[in-house]
Amino acid sequence: MSTTLTALIAEDEPLLAANLQAELARAWPELAVVANVGHGAAAVEQALALRPAIVFLDIRMPGMTGLEAAQALAEDWPTGDAPLPLVVFVTAYDQYALQAFEHAAVDYVLKPVQPDRLAQTCTRLRAALQARTTPAAGELDATLAQLRSLLAAPGVGAQAVTPGAAPWLTVIQASVGNAVHLVPIGEVLYFEAADKYIRVITAAREYLIRTSLRDLLPQLDGQRFWQIHRGTVVRAEAIATATRDESGKVHLTLRGHADKLVASRLYAHLFKAM
């Protein structure tokens, strides 16, 4: 069996991607870059297909961001297979925003990539890969905890919302033909991303609204509406039961509705007995 270490680079600026690959070749000649892609969706697709040991993800990419790509990998990575790739974020963030990365213990490199800093990253990655020769219990949990921390960090994963700056959304305005239906937020069972739209599911019917989940989330009361998957947000009061399977995912049933939802491993921590 081949023991070649492999990596994937996701960077939407070709010159920066080429520079990172060249610097990696100098800092870590044994590391083979098996794919160099320009957006987050391709990063997820290629990582799931090629199973690299390491992924370098640009935070700001068109469509799916680097953080969302890491979230997708954590949700879609097969259990019982190769361990999740080690993630290094490539970013132009300032020092204030970088505190979130430091706190989460996820490594990062700044643009443009500096050889000395990249060498430090490679040293950390070698140590982390060496530790993986004997898989540690709770390694997946630690990775998921790091991602949760980043997803919740203002200015990194979540948009900063000043308490009291604006009231939470109370009504969804959904167009149906020539009419606009005003749907009270308390009637919504869950929201589900669907291409450029969001499906709004109530006990009585389904609506479509033309917005993104990324834009909708900051308008929802996080105590009432829980994100359970990168594409799904559910009203907590609408959940009847939560059952965890062997892979760590949680299957949800709803009150007064036949739909069943799945909470990914990344959000399974929300469902613990009191």
Protein Blocks (a to p, Z undefined) as FASTA:
>chain_A
ZZbdcdddddfblklmmmmmmmmmmmmmmlccfbdcfbfklmmmmmmmnopabdcddfba
ghjafklmmmmmmmmpcghiacddddddddfbdfklmmmmmmnopacddddddfklmmmm
mmmmmmmmmmmmpccehklmmmmmmmmmmmmpghilpccddehkaccdfbdcddehjbcc
dddfklpmbdcdehjbccdddfkbccdddddfklmmmmpcfklpccfbfkbccdfklpmb
dcddfkopacdddehiabdcdddfklmmmmccZZ
